[in-house]
Amino acid sequence: MHVSTYCGWILIIVTISFASPTKPSTGCGYTACNLGDPTKLNVHIVSHTHDDVGWLKTIDQYYYGSRNNIQHAGVQYILDSVIRALDENADRRFIYVEIAFFWRWWNEQTDAMRNKVREFVNDGRLEFISGGWCMNDEAATHYNSIIDQHSLGAEFLRDQFGECGRPKIGWQVDPFGHSREQGSLLAQMGFDGLFQGRVDYQDWQTRNRTKTMEMVWKTSTNLGNQSWLFTAILRDEYSPPDGLCFDDSCSDPPIMDDPRLHDYNVPERVQAFIQASRDQAAGYATNHIISPMGADFHYENANEWFKNLDKLIKYVNLEQANGSNVNTFYSTPSCYLYALNKAGRTWTTKTDDFFPYADRPHGFWTGYFTSRPALKLYERHSNNILQITRQLNAFSNSQLRDSIFVLNEAMGVVQHHDAVSGTEKQEVAFDYAQRLSVGIDNAIRVINKAFDKLLPKDTQPAPGPQFLCQVTNISECLPIQDQTRFTLTLWNPTVHPVLQHYRVPVTRSYTVRDPTGQPIMSELIPVSNATKKIPGRTSTAGNQLIFRANLPALGFNTYLFEAKTTEENQEPKVKITQNAECILENQVR
């Protein structure tokens, strides 16, 4: 049987034969923005947390805060803490990205808490940025799965928060380089801008020197200005200025503003922020800069962050009376973008990728393009199954969307920039693969029910149990090993007819009959010794039966396999021999 690594994958089914969202207010989106003072340097403070959907720990461990001996992180506590902190001060703002975590947290909340969160979203105090199930990788991902994971998150936000929940800005601050195609997809999704954290250190230095850290990214020649996306590069990936981190995980001093204290430090803290802001502004083109305040799994104690930021904003702005030109306030990436739009500036443009990414000389982050190839292939295989399952569910009107969600959600998780990229710990890689496997098991049940409806009821011989052979890449399909009769159903998910050859691992010779009952040509070739020795392979199939099938567009055909008698059995016509040594030479050897 044939398995390819693109979305136009042919599904092979073997059958053994026996004889409420609230109304949006006017406070969300750009209407809720503080545009600052046109005569000052306006510093937009953006409170955020970067929550990896798996990396050193699994997604479950990160959510619940277990295995903190590996990394201290508990996303459920972050969200609990942030909501309480937002409730204490209406000026505070917070952005959130990873819907895979927020969806889990949301499902545990009371109606009262959900309504409170909706109020924050409608007032622009809590804003969802990017809105995908994760912050996806941009090198090892397929556009199909990027769209799917964004759609999964956007659908949840739409259902729960209406228009105020719709993301307008991309926040790709941790992926290891950036693809032009990612920008093109976000532009086509209707995003107004994109913020990046990691670009090549030489590119960063040049842009900072020339005040071109912000630009219009022309991401597709074919799409023209429909693919133009305003793109900004952050100051220091996505972390706060040096010495101004107020998280439990940081050791920087808090703002101690009681003058009676021996450690009173307001002047020093204020000047540190003002100097950092002026240094950053030197690399940017307007009197607006964005200052991310947060990092990996920050805000588990949101009160500590917000209490110090409240003080920082207050005392920095009081310095204006002493001649300071720095004006700071809580903001969001969308409000920062809106302020730049109002500046009416003409921006430089870019037309290519931000690849490869290097953070120092000879420090290129390119190994992950090929690391964990088995997981990368399994992710592509899982995507093929997901797309086919959706098609069959729709064509058969099976209405089993909830069963498909398990695989859809697992695929959303695996698009994370520490998942399909291969940069996670081994235990976490196993967890990703297991999630895909469970999802595929659920999808297969949908596929079987769909074919129960789609296959003709007068099929002869009578159909038996259906199953999907998933390890034919090692020439193994155990359920058909000892069968004398079985049917093979091939589904073509593409919109054009397909004529291809298919391989079936077998232990004997078979006559293959097409849907009209006519025998068709087939041939046996032996399974290689290397394949037979693959660890975990238990099949006794020594041959592969090759035949050619013609499949209609978005349709299927069923082929009958009948074991030949002893007299009819054929030996493989192809013999495997050991190749002699082969040496390639040129004229200068």
N, C-alpha and C positions, 0 to 999 in steps of 0.2 A: 504493500500500500504506500501511497505517496504522501509525504508531509512536506510542505514548504513553509518558509518563514515570512510570508507576506499575508495580507488579509484575504486574498483570493484563494483560500484554502479549501480543498475538497473534503467534505465530511464523509467519512466511511462508517456506515452502520452495518454490523454483522448480525444476522438472525439465524440461529440454529433451527433447522427444520426437522420435525419428527414426522415418521410416517404421520390650620386657620389664622390665616394671618389678620392682624389688626390693620386699620386704615392708616396709610402713611400721612405724616404731618408735613408741614412746610419746613421742618427743622433739619431734615437730613440732606445729604448731598452738599452741593456747593452753597446752598442758601444758609448753611450753618457756619460758614467759614469766617474766621477773623483774618482780615487782610493786612493787619498791622498798621504801621505808621509810615507813610511814603517818605518821610524825612529821616528815617532811622534805618539801621541794620536790623531787619526782622528775623529772629531766630524761631523757627517752627519746631517746638519740642514734640516729638512723636514717641509716645509710650507704647512699647510693643514687647512681645516675647517671641522667640524663635523656637518652635517646638518640633523637633525632628520626629517624623512618623517612623521611628525605628532608626537605630544607629549602633550605639554601644549596648543598648537594651532593646527589647521588643516593644512594639506599640502598646501592648497590654501593660508591660512593666513601666513604661513611661507614663501611661495614663494614671495608673493606680499609685505610682511612687514606690514600687517594690524594687528589690535589688539595688538599693541606694549605696551599697558598698562599691558598685560599679560606677554609678554616676547619680548624684542627688538630683532627682527630677520627678515631679508628680503633677501632671497637667490638670487633674481634677481640682487640686488645691489652688492652682494658679487661677483658674476660672472662678472658683468660689471667692477667692480673695479680691480679684479685680472687680467683680460685680459689687461687692461690699464697698470697695474704695470709691467707685464711681457714684454710688448712692450718697456718699458723704459730702461731695462737692460737685456741683453742676458744671464747674469750669473744666473739670478733668476730661481728658479724651483718651481713648485706647483703641488700638487696631488689632484685629485678629485674622489669621491666615488659614490655618490648617483645620478644615472642616471635618476631617476624619476624627479629630479629638473633640471638636465642639459638638458634633452630632452625638457622640457618646454621652457627653455631659448633659446635653439638652434632653436626652431620653430619660435622664434620672431626675429632672426638675419637676417641681409642683407647678400647677397652673399659675399660682401667684408669682412665682419666680419667673416663669416664662413671660408673663405680662410685663413684669418689671424690665426684663431684658429688651422686650419689644419697645418699651418706652425709651430706653437708652438709644436703641437703633434709630427710632423715629426722630429723636432729638439730635442725632449726629454725635452723641457722646461715645457710642461704641460703633465702630465702622469695620465691616468685613472688607479686607483687601485681597486681591487675587481671587479668593473664593473657591479655589479648587479643593479637592479632597486632600491634597498635599501640595508642597512646593516642588514641582516635578523637576527631574533632571532634564538637561537640554541636549545631551550628546547621545545617550544610549536609548532614548525613548523614540517611539513611533508616533507620528502626528495623530493617528487614529486614537491612540490611548491617551495622548495629551488632551484631545478634545473631550474624550469620555470622562476623564477625571475632573475636568473643569465643569462639564455638564452635570455630573453627579453632585458636586458641591453647589452649583448655581441653582439646581432644581430644589435642593433642600432650602436654600436661602429664600428663594422665591415663595415656596409654600409657607414658610414660617414668618417671613418679614415683608413680603410684598416688594414694592419698588424700592423702598429704603434699604432692603437687603442686597440689592444688586451691586456687585463690585464694579468700580469704574477704573481701578488702577491695578497694574501688575506689581508684585513685590517679590522679585526673584533675587534675593539678597545672598543666598548661600550656595546655589549651584556653581560648579567649577568651570566657569566659562559660559558664554551665551550664544545661542544659535539665532541667526537671522530668521529662520523659520518659526521659532518660538515667538519672536516679535510679530511676524506676519499673522500667526494664529490669533494672538491677543488683539491685534488691530481689527481683524475680521470679527472677533467677538464683541467689538464695540467699545473696547477699552480706550481711555483717553491718554494714558501714559503708563510708563514702566520704570521701576526703580531697580537698579542692580547693585550688588555688593562686591562681587569679585571680577575684576578685569586685570589684565596683564599689568604688572608693576611698571613697565616702561610706558605703556599706553596711559596709565594713571598719571605718571609723572609729567608726561608731555601735556596732557589735557589740563592738569592742575596749573601748569606753568602758563598755558595759553588761555585759561578761563573757558575751556570748552568741555567741562564736565557734564554739560547738558546739551542735548542735540535733538534733531529730528532724525529718526532712524527710518530710512526708506527700505523696507524689508522685502519688497517684491517688485521686480521690474514689470511683471505682467499685470499686477493689480494697480499700479500707479499710486495716486495719492490716497486710495482707499487703504493702502498698507502702511501709510506713514504713521509713525508712533513716536510721540515725545518720550525721550529716554533720558534718565538722570542717573549718574554714578554717585553713590554715597561716599562720604568722607573716609570712613575707616570700616569698610565692609558694612556692618550694621550695629556696631558697638557704640557706647557713649564715649565722650571725650576722656582722655586719660585723667585719672584721679577723680572722676565724677560719676562713679558707679555706686548706686545706693541699694544694691541687692544683697540678700543674705549671703550669696556666694562670693561677694566682693569684700575687700578689706579697706576700701577708701573711707576716709572719715566722713561722718554725717555733718550736716550743717547745724552747728551748736550756736544758737542765736541769743542766748541769755548773757548779757554783758557782764554779769556777776561771776560767770564761770571762768576758771583759769584757762580753759581750753576754748574760749570764745573764738570762733574762726570765720565769722561772716565775711570780713574784708578779704581774707585769703581765698575763700571759696568763690566769692563773687568775681574777684579778679581772675581766678583760674578759668572760670567760664567765659568771661568777657574776652580774655586773650585767646582762648581756644576758638571762640566764634570769629574773632577778627582774622585769625590765621586761616580758618576754613574759608572765610569770605574772599580771601585773596585769590582763591582758585575758581570762584564762581562769578557769573556775569551780571547778577542783579543785586539789589539790596535785600534779597531774601535767601536764606539758607535753611536747610533741614538738618535737625540734630536728633538722630535716633537715640532713644533712652531705653535700652534693654538689650538682651542677648539671649543665649541659649537657656531656655527654661527659667527665665527671670519672672519675677512678680508672684512667686509663691507666697511671699509676704508683701503684697501690693501696698499695704499701708506704709511700709518703710520707704518704698520708692516714691509714692505720691506725697507723703509728708515732707520729704526733702525737696522734691520738685516744687511743691507749693512755696516753700521758703525760698528756693533758688529764684523762681520767677519774681517773687515779691521784692527781694533785695537787689536783684540785677536791675529791675525797672526803677527802683528808688535811686540808683546811681545816675539816672538821667538828670537828676537835679544837680549833680556834680559835673555835668558835661559829657557823660557817656552817651554814645549814639546807639547803644544796643537795646533793642526792645524784644522781649521774649514772651512766649505764651504757648499754651497747649494747642496743638494742631494735629492734622493728619496729612498723609501724603497727597490726598486729593485736594485738600485746602492749599497746600503748598503749590501744587500744580496750577490751581486756579489763580493764585497770586502771580505766578510767572506768566500766565496767560494774559492777565490784566496789565502786565508790564509792557506788552506790545512790542516785544523784541523780535528781531530776525535771528534764527538760530542756525548754527552750522549743521551739516548733514553727515550721515554715515550710511553706507550701502552694503557692508559686508558683515561677517561674523565677529564675535568677540572670542575667538578661539585661535590658538590654544591659550590656556590660562597659565601664567607663571607668577609666583609670588616672590621670586628672587632669581638671580642668575643661575642658570642650569636647573631651575626648580619648576619644570613643566608638569602640570597635572594632566597627563595624558594616558597613564597606565590604565585608568579606569575605563577607557574606551573598550577594552577587551577583557577586563578582569571578570571573574565568575561567569565564563561563557555559558555554562549549563543553565544558570539562573536566567541569563539574558534570553536564551533560546526558549526556556520554559515560559517566560513572560510572553514572548511572541506567540507561542503555541496556545497559551491561555487566552490571548486576545482573539485568535482565530476561532476558538471554541465559543467565546462570548458573542462575537458577531453572528456566527451561524445560529446560535441558540436564540438570539433575538429575532432573526429572520424566520426561523421555524415556528417560534411562538406566535409571531404575527400572521404567517401564512395559514397556520392551523387554527388560529383564533383560540389558542389554549388558555390565554389569560393567566399565565403563571409568572407574571412579572416579579412577584416577591421572591420566587425561587431563583430567578436570575440575579437578584440583587446581591446574593452572597458572592458570586464571582465578580460582579461589577464592583463591589466594595473592595474586594481583595485586589483587583487590578488597580483601583484608585490608590491603594496603599503602596503597591509595588512601583508606581511611577515616581515615588519619592527620590530625591537626589542622593540618598544613601541606601537605596534599595536596588533598583535595576542597574544602577551605576556600579554596584559591586564593592562599595566602600564600607560596608557594614561588617560587624563581627560575625564569625561563623554561626554562632547560635541564632543570631538574628536572620541570617540568610536561610537557615533551616525553617524558621518561623514564616518567612515570606513564602517559601515553597509550599509549606503545609497549608497556608491560607489559600493559595491558588488551587491546590489539590482538592481541598474541601469544596471550593467554589465550583470546580469542574464536576465533582460528583453531583452537586445539586443541578448543574446545567444538563448533565446527561439524563437526569430524570425528566427534565423538560423536553429534551430531544426525543426521548422514547415516547412520551405522551403525544408529542407532535406527530411522530411517524405512525402511531396507532391511529390517528385521525386521517393522515394523508395517504397511507398505503392502501391499495385496493383491498376490499374485504374478501374478494374471491381469489386471492393469491394462492397459487398451488406450487409447492406443498404448503400446508397451513403454517403461518408464521409462528415461531416459538419465541423464546426470550430474546430481547435485543440488547446489544451492548456495543460499546465503543472501544476498539482496541487502541490503547494509548502508547504502547511501547513498540510499535512496529518499526521504529528507528533502530531497534536491536533485533529485528526479525523475530518478533514474538507476539503471538496472539493465542494464548492458552485455550480459550473456550472452543476453538475450532480444530484443535490438534487431532482429536480422535473422531471427528465427525465425518460421516460419509456424504451428508448433504447439508448445505447451508446456503443462505442467500447473503449477498453483499449489496447494500444500498449506498450509492454515491450521491452526495448533494453538491451541487454547483452553486456557490454563493455569489457568483459574478453575474453581470447583466449581459453577458454574451455566451454563446455556446462554447464548450471546451472539449477538445479531443486530446486525451493524454493516455499515457501508460501507467498502470498501477501494479503494485507488488503486494502479494499476499504470502506470508510465511506458511508453509505447508509441510506435512510429513508424508504425503503421497501425491499421486497424479490425479487431476480432476479434469472433467469436461466442463467448460464454462459456456453457459447459454445466456444470450442477451434477453431483453425484455419481451421479445417476440417468441422466445423459445428456441431460436436458432443457435447452434453451436458457433462459437467464434474462436479465432486463433489464440493460442496461448503457448507459453514456453516456460520450462523450468530452468532456473539457474541455481547453482549451489550457494549456500550461505558460506561466507569466508570463515576460515579458522579463527581469524582475529575476532570476528563478531561472536562466534560460539564461545569464546573465552571471556567475554565481557562479564565482569562481576555482577551478580544478581540475575543474570539471564538463566532461566530454568527451562526454556522451551527445548523440545527435541526436534523442532523443525529443521531439517537439513537443507531445504530448498526454498526458493521463492518462486511463486508462479506469477509470470508477467502476462498481462493482457491489456488491450487497448479499449477504452470506453469513450463513447460520445455522449456528452451530457448537455441537456438543454439549459438555456439561461434561466437562472433562479429556479432550478428544478432538479429532479433526481431521476435516476434509473436504477433498477434492481437486477442483479445478475445472479443466476443460479449456478452453484457448484455441485457437481455429482462425481463421487469417486469413481475412477476407472477400475475395471476388473484387472486381474493379474495379467491377462494377455494384453490388455490395452495400455498397461503402465509404460511410461516412457522414462528413459534415463535423461538426465540433464545433457543438453547438447553443448553446453559451455563447460569447459574444463579449466580449473584454476591451476596454474603452474607457477613455480618460483621464477621470478624474473632474474635474468643474469645481471651482473653489474653493468651499469650504464654510466658513461662518462661524457659530459658535454665539453667540447673544446672550441677555442676560437683561434684565429690566425696568430695570436701573440703568445699562445701557451708554450 
